[in-house]
């Protein structure tokens, strides 16, 4: 009888990808999709930036700078900084509502870059959401939560717009009617009253009980009364700061009150959003020019050009530089982490 031992059967090798839980595999695939979208967005941003810069008339830009004083440009930069600083609070409020703890420096980076890019490229839910996911994903925030954060930040913006619109259209209805064609004092007051009713009803609605919005299986719990009031105030101050950038750049002698101008500014922003044009380009300028048609066109055009430069182009360039530096830092860190196990093994031997 031969002494035969059973053959040694080597189990098939299991790849690291196959060993992952299905949810982890989906998460990795989603991460790759997010990274690809981020790269495409970054490339598209560079193309748009090139077109914007190439279409700027150097002579018009020089004339605009010559017409504006250092005080006007300084105030425009100050209001731009204030506006983008308040925009970081949009993300901070949303993260608090979602009970996600992220360092403020990361929140500020994600908020600033997402808004600077989306303001220029348009389609804020897509562009801002992609930039946010690019940054927040490294902190373990899922794509669903980034989407929720983007929606909550959008609610902050529209609540602030509604509050300021209510205030300006009720208090300056007659002056707005004098600038905007096909409107009357009573119509403007009615619009302001509708905006005020919307704000009050929304605050009452979210204060009565927890409000959960459901869209095709996706759930989002809206902020309660206290956070909604914070959204309202921060959004309102941000809208006023954004309007202040253009207001201080307008040529002197226009005799338009700030409240009246803010109402015109909000209409221009809303029409720009409705047009889906990147940054409301063209639509925003046409609305402002139409409302200020009784004033010399060239100085107003110069103010609009400087406004685009201060509030859109410069933050956009800074955002691209920050995103590039952020990605380079992550790549360097990943390379170091990849070589670290080998170094530890060499030290152990």
C-alpha positions in Angstrom: 0.0 0.0 0.0 1.5 3.2 -1.1 1.7 6.1 1.3 0.2 8.8 -0.7 -0.4 12.2 0.7 -3.2 14.3 -0.7 -2.1 17.0 -3.2 -1.6 20.4 -1.8 -4.2 22.7 -3.4 -3.4 26.3 -3.4 -6.4 28.5 -3.0 -6.9 31.0 -5.8 -5.4 34.4 -5.1 -7.9 37.0 -4.1 -7.2 40.4 -5.4 -7.4 43.3 -3.0 -10.3 44.8 -5.0 -12.3 41.5 -4.9 -11.7 41.3 -1.1 -13.4 44.6 -0.6 -16.9 44.8 0.6 -19.4 45.8 -2.2 -20.1 49.1 -0.5 -16.4 49.8 -0.4 -16.0 48.9 -4.0 -18.8 51.3 -4.9 -17.2 54.0 -2.8 -13.9 53.6 -4.6 -15.5 53.7 -8.0 -17.4 56.8 -6.9 -14.1 58.4 -5.7 -12.6 57.7 -9.2 -15.6 59.3 -10.9 -15.3 62.3 -8.6 -11.6 62.7 -9.3 -12.2 62.5 -13.0 -15.0 65.1 -12.8 -12.7 67.3 -10.8 -10.0 67.1 -13.4 -12.4 67.8 -16.2 -13.8 70.8 -14.2 -10.3 72.1 -13.6 -9.5 71.8 -17.3 -12.8 73.5 -18.3 -12.0 76.3 -15.8 -8.7 77.0 -17.5 -10.4 77.1 -20.9 -13.0 79.5 -19.6 -10.4 81.7 -17.9 -8.5 81.9 -21.2 -11.6 83.0 -23.1 -12.5 85.6 -20.4 -9.0 87.1 -20.4 -8.7 87.1 -24.2 -12.0 89.0 -24.6 -11.1 91.8 -22.2 -10.4 95.0 -24.0 -7.2 96.4 -22.5 -8.1 100.0 -23.4 -11.5 99.7 -21.7 -9.9 98.1 -18.6 -7.3 101.0 -18.5 -10.1 103.5 -18.8 -12.1 101.8 -16.0 -9.1 101.8 -13.7 -8.3 105.4 -14.6 -11.9 106.5 -13.8 -12.0 104.7 -10.5 -10.2 106.1 -7.5 -8.0 104.1 -5.1 -10.7 104.5 -2.5 -13.3 102.9 -4.8 -11.1 100.0 -5.7 -10.1 99.5 -2.1 -13.7 99.4 -0.9 -14.6 97.0 -3.7 -11.9 94.6 -2.6 -13.0 95.0 1.0 -16.6 94.2 0.2 -15.5 91.2 -2.0 -13.5 89.8 0.9 -16.4 90.3 3.2 -18.8 88.5 0.8 -16.6 85.5 0.3 -15.9 85.4 4.0 -19.6 85.2 4.6 -19.9 82.5 2.0 -17.7 80.2 4.1 -20.4 80.5 6.8 -22.8 78.9 4.3 -20.8 75.7 4.4 -20.2 76.0 8.2 -24.0 76.2 8.8 -24.7 73.3 6.5 -22.0 71.1 8.1 -23.5 71.9 11.5 -26.9 70.8 10.3 -25.4 67.6 8.9 -23.5 67.0 12.1 -20.2 66.8 10.2 -17.1 68.1 12.0 -14.6 69.6 9.6 -11.8 72.0 10.4 -12.6 75.6 9.4 -9.6 75.9 7.2 -10.9 73.0 5.1 -14.4 74.5 5.1 -13.1 77.9 4.1 -11.1 76.3 1.2 -14.0 74.2 0.0 -16.5 77.1 0.2 -14.3 79.8 -1.4 -13.1 77.7 -4.3 -16.5 76.1 -5.0 -18.2 79.6 -5.1 -15.4 81.2 -7.1 -15.6 78.5 -9.7 -19.4 78.1 -9.8 -19.9 81.9 -10.1 -17.7 81.9 -13.2 -18.7 78.6 -14.8 -22.4 78.6 -13.9 -24.5 75.5 -13.1 -23.8 75.9 -9.3 -25.3 72.6 -8.2 -22.9 70.7 -10.5 -19.8 72.8 -10.4 -19.9 73.8 -6.7 -20.8 70.3 -5.8 -17.9 68.8 -7.7 -15.4 71.2 -6.1 -16.8 70.5 -2.7 -16.6 66.8 -3.2 -13.0 67.1 -4.4 -12.0 68.7 -1.0 -14.5 67.2 1.5 -14.0 63.6 0.2 -10.5 63.5 1.6 -12.0 64.2 5.0 -14.4 61.2 4.7 -17.5 63.1 3.7 -19.7 61.1 1.3 -21.0 62.3 -2.0 -24.6 62.3 -0.7 -23.6 64.6 2.2 -21.8 66.9 -0.1 -25.0 67.1 -2.2 -27.0 67.9 0.9 -24.5 70.5 2.0 -24.7 72.2 -1.4 -28.5 72.3 -1.2 -28.5 73.8 2.3 -26.0 76.4 1.2 -28.3 77.3 -1.7 -31.2 77.7 0.7 -29.1 80.2 2.7 -28.5 82.2 -0.4 -32.1 82.3 -1.4 -33.3 83.1 2.1 -30.9 86.1 2.2 -32.1 87.2 -1.2 -35.7 87.1 -0.2 -35.2 89.1 3.0 -33.2 91.8 1.3 -35.7 91.9 -1.6 -38.6 92.3 0.9 -36.8 95.2 2.7 -35.8 97.1 -0.4 -38.9 96.7 -2.5 -41.2 97.8 0.4 -39.0 100.7 1.6 -37.9 102.0 -1.9 -40.8 100.9 -4.1 -41.2 104.4 -5.7 -37.5 104.8 -6.5 -37.3 101.3 -8.0 -40.3 102.1 -10.2 -38.6 105.2 -11.4 -35.6 103.1 -12.6 -37.2 99.8 -13.8 -39.6 100.1 -16.7 -43.1 98.4 -16.6 -43.2 98.5 -12.9 -45.2 100.7 -10.4 -44.8 101.5 -6.7 -47.8 99.2 -5.9 -46.4 96.3 -7.9 -43.0 96.7 -6.3 -44.5 96.8 -2.8 -46.6 93.7 -3.6 -43.4 91.9 -4.7 -41.7 92.9 -1.5 -44.7 91.8 0.6 -44.7 88.4 -1.2 -41.0 88.0 -0.4 -41.6 88.9 3.3 -44.5 86.5 3.5 -42.3 83.7 2.1 -39.6 84.4 4.7 -42.0 84.4 7.6 -43.9 81.3 6.4 -40.7 79.4 5.9 -39.4 80.2 9.4 -42.8 79.2 10.9 -42.8 76.0 8.8 -39.3 74.8 9.9 -39.9 75.8 13.5 -43.1 73.7 14.0 -41.3 70.3 13.5 -38.4 68.6 11.7 -38.8 69.0 8.0 -37.4 66.3 5.8 -37.4 66.7 2.0 -37.5 63.5 0.0 -36.5 63.3 -3.7 -36.4 59.9 -5.3 -35.2 58.1 -2.1 -32.8 61.0 -1.2 -33.6 62.6 2.1 -32.5 66.0 3.5 -33.4 67.3 6.9 -33.8 71.1 6.7 -32.3 73.3 9.4 -34.6 74.3 12.3 -35.6 77.7 13.4 -32.3 78.9 14.9 -30.1 77.8 12.1 -32.6 79.1 9.6 -32.5 82.6 11.2 -28.7 82.4 11.0 -29.0 81.5 7.3 -31.3 84.4 6.8 -29.1 87.0 8.4 -25.8 85.7 6.9 -27.3 85.4 3.4 -28.8 88.9 3.7 -25.5 90.5 4.7 -23.7 88.6 1.9 -26.1 89.9 -0.7 -25.6 93.4 0.5 -21.8 93.0 0.5 -21.9 91.6 -3.1 -24.1 94.6 -4.2 -21.7 96.9 -2.3 -18.8 95.9 -4.6 -20.6 97.3 -7.7 -22.2 100.2 -5.8 -18.9 101.7 -4.7 -17.5 101.3 -8.3 -20.3 103.3 -9.9 -19.4 106.8 -11.0 -20.2 109.6 -8.6 -23.3 111.8 -9.0 -25.8 109.0 -9.6 -27.9 109.9 -6.6 -29.1 106.4 -6.2 -29.6 105.2 -2.6 -28.0 101.9 -1.6 -31.3 100.3 -0.8 -32.7 101.1 -4.3 -29.5 99.8 -6.0 -29.6 96.5 -4.0 -33.1 95.9 -5.4 -31.8 96.4 -8.9 -28.8 94.2 -8.2 -31.1 91.4 -6.9 -33.2 91.5 -10.0 -30.0 91.4 -12.2 -28.7 88.4 -10.2 -32.0 86.5 -10.4 -32.2 87.1 -14.2 -28.6 86.0 -14.5 -29.3 82.8 -12.6 -32.4 82.1 -14.7 -30.4 82.5 -17.9 -28.0 79.8 -16.8 -25.2 81.9 -18.3 -21.9 81.5 -16.5 -22.0 84.2 -13.8 -25.0 85.7 -15.5 -22.6 87.1 -18.0 -24.4 89.5 -20.4 -27.8 89.2 -18.7 -26.6 90.8 -15.4 -24.8 93.7 -17.3 -27.8 94.3 -19.5 -30.2 94.5 -16.5 -27.9 97.0 -14.7 -27.4 99.1 -17.9 -31.2 99.2 -18.5 -32.0 100.3 -14.9 -29.3 103.0 -15.1 -30.0 104.0 -18.7 -30.5 107.6 -17.6 -26.8 107.8 -16.7 -23.8 107.9 -19.0 -23.2 104.4 -20.4 -19.4 104.4 -20.6 -18.7 105.0 -16.8 -21.3 102.4 -15.9 -19.7 99.9 -18.3 -16.4 100.6 -16.7 -17.8 100.0 -13.2 -19.3 96.7 -14.4 -16.0 95.6 -15.9 -14.2 96.4 -12.6 -16.9 94.5 -10.7 -16.3 91.4 -12.9 -12.6 91.7 -12.3 -12.9 92.1 -8.5 -15.8 89.8 -7.7 -15.4 87.1 -10.3 -12.1 87.0 -12.2 -9.6 87.6 -9.3 -11.3 85.1 -6.9 -11.6 82.6 -9.8 -7.8 82.8 -10.5 -7.0 82.5 -6.8 -9.4 79.5 -6.5 -7.7 77.7 -9.4 -4.3 78.3 -7.8 -5.5 77.0 -4.4 -7.1 73.9 -6.0 -3.8 73.2 -8.0 -1.7 73.6 -4.8 -4.2 71.4 -2.9 -4.0 68.6 -5.4 -0.2 68.8 -5.6 0.0 68.6 -1.8 -2.2 65.6 -1.8 -0.2 63.9 -4.4 3.1 64.5 -2.5 1.4 63.2 0.7 0.1 60.1 -1.1 3.6 59.4 -2.5 5.2 59.7 1.0 2.5 57.4 2.5 3.2 54.9 -0.3 6.9 54.7 0.5 6.5 54.8 4.2 5.8 51.0 4.7 8.9 50.2 2.7 11.0 52.4 4.9 9.5 50.9 8.0 10.3 47.4 6.7 13.9 48.4 6.0 14.3 49.8 9.5 12.9 46.6 11.0 15.4 44.4 9.1 
